[in-house]
Amino acid sequence: VQLVESGGGLVQPGGSLRLSCAASGRTIATLTMGWFRQAPGKEREFVAGISWIGNVTYYADSVKGRFTISRDNAKNTVYLQMNSLKPEDTAAYYCAAGSRISSRSRGGYDYWGQGTQVTVSS
């Protein structure tokens, strides 16, 4: 599975961005999809996930209520809608895919994209 993220950029605090993750090589309909992020000098951390069973979504506490993960299996694409962005959301955002029902850990995902940079600054 190849994953390609897009949609990152520079945005002011309080603004919004929508990230996309286009998959190829296999349908995502039977994959759990996740978004992680990594800020300079920090470890990569879980942001959001969506299970392939029931499309159940789950989020890190730091983004709950502000970010929304969704999937379009027909387009083989996953999205991360980010609202009310804060400077601390600045990071490289990575899309991931795996066969587990759900996971908040890096080890729970088998495939990774190259990342897209999100910078929140005035």
C-alpha positions as CSV (number, residue, x, y, z in Angstrom):
1,V,0.0,0.0,0.0
2,Q,1.3,3.4,-1.0
3,L,0.1,6.4,0.9
4,V,0.5,10.0,-0.2
5,E,-0.5,12.9,2.0
6,S,-1.4,16.4,0.8
7,G,-3.1,19.6,2.0
8,G,-0.5,20.8,4.5
9,G,0.6,24.4,4.6
10,L,0.8,27.6,6.7
11,V,-2.3,28.7,8.5
12,Q,-3.0,31.4,11.2
13,P,-4.1,30.3,14.7
14,G,-7.8,29.6,14.7
15,G,-7.7,28.6,11.0
16,S,-8.6,25.4,9.3
17,L,-6.9,22.9,7.0
18,R,-8.0,19.6,5.5
19,L,-5.4,16.9,4.9
20,S,-5.9,14.1,2.4
21,C,-4.2,10.7,2.2
22,A,-4.6,9.0,-1.1
23,A,-3.9,5.2,-1.1
24,S,-2.9,3.0,-3.9
25,G,-2.1,-0.7,-4.3
26,R,-4.9,-2.0,-2.2
27,T,-8.4,-0.9,-1.1
28,I,-8.6,0.9,2.2
29,A,-12.0,-0.6,2.9
30,T,-10.5,-3.3,5.0
31,L,-7.8,-1.2,6.6
32,T,-7.8,0.9,9.7
33,M,-6.4,4.3,8.9
34,G,-4.7,6.7,11.2
35,W,-3.0,10.1,11.3
36,F,0.1,10.8,13.4
37,R,2.2,13.9,13.8
38,Q,5.7,14.7,14.7
39,A,7.1,18.1,15.8
40,P,10.8,18.9,15.8
41,G,12.6,17.2,18.6
42,K,9.5,15.2,19.6
43,E,8.4,11.7,19.1
44,R,5.7,10.8,16.6
45,E,2.3,10.8,18.3
46,F,-1.1,9.5,17.5
47,V,-3.7,12.1,16.3
48,A,-6.8,10.2,15.0
49,G,-7.9,6.9,13.7
50,I,-10.8,5.3,11.9
51,S,-11.5,1.6,12.0
52,W,-12.5,-0.4,9.0
53,I,-15.2,-2.0,11.1
54,G,-18.1,0.3,11.6
55,N,-16.0,3.4,10.7
56,V,-15.5,4.0,14.4
57,T,-13.3,7.1,15.0
58,Y,-11.0,7.9,17.9
59,Y,-8.9,10.8,18.8
60,A,-6.0,12.0,20.9
61,D,-7.3,14.2,23.8
62,S,-5.3,17.2,22.4
63,V,-7.4,17.3,19.2
64,K,-10.8,16.0,20.3
65,G,-13.5,18.3,19.3
66,R,-11.3,20.2,16.8
67,F,-10.2,17.5,14.3
68,T,-12.3,15.1,12.4
69,I,-11.1,12.0,10.5
70,S,-13.2,10.5,7.7
71,R,-12.8,8.1,4.9
72,D,-14.1,7.7,1.3
73,N,-13.5,4.1,0.3
74,A,-14.7,4.7,-3.2
75,K,-11.9,7.3,-3.6
76,N,-9.5,5.2,-1.5
77,T,-8.8,8.4,0.5
78,V,-8.8,9.4,4.1
79,Y,-9.2,12.9,5.3
80,L,-8.3,14.9,8.4
81,Q,-10.3,18.1,8.9
82,M,-8.5,20.3,11.3
83,N,-10.3,23.3,12.8
84,S,-9.4,25.9,15.5
85,L,-5.7,25.2,14.8
86,K,-3.2,26.2,17.5
87,P,0.5,26.8,17.2
88,E,1.1,23.6,19.1
89,D,-0.5,21.7,16.2
90,T,2.6,22.6,14.1
91,A,4.2,19.3,13.0
92,A,4.7,17.0,10.1
93,Y,1.5,14.9,9.7
94,Y,1.7,11.3,8.6
95,C,-1.0,9.0,7.3
96,A,-0.8,5.3,8.3
97,A,-2.7,2.1,7.5
98,G,-3.0,-1.2,9.2
99,S,-5.0,-4.3,9.5
100,R,-5.8,-4.1,13.2
101,I,-9.4,-3.1,14.2
102,S,-8.0,-0.1,15.9
103,S,-4.7,1.2,17.3
104,R,-3.3,4.3,18.8
105,S,0.3,3.1,18.6
106,R,2.8,3.3,15.8
107,G,3.3,-0.4,16.0
108,G,-0.3,-1.0,15.1
109,Y,0.2,0.3,11.5
110,D,2.0,-1.4,8.7
111,Y,2.1,1.3,6.0
112,W,3.2,5.0,6.2
113,G,3.2,8.0,4.0
114,Q,6.0,10.5,3.7
115,G,4.2,13.3,5.6
116,T,2.9,16.8,4.9
117,Q,4.0,19.8,6.9
118,V,1.4,21.9,8.9
119,T,2.6,25.2,10.3
120,V,0.3,27.3,12.5
121,S,1.7,30.7,13.0
122,S,0.7,34.4,12.8
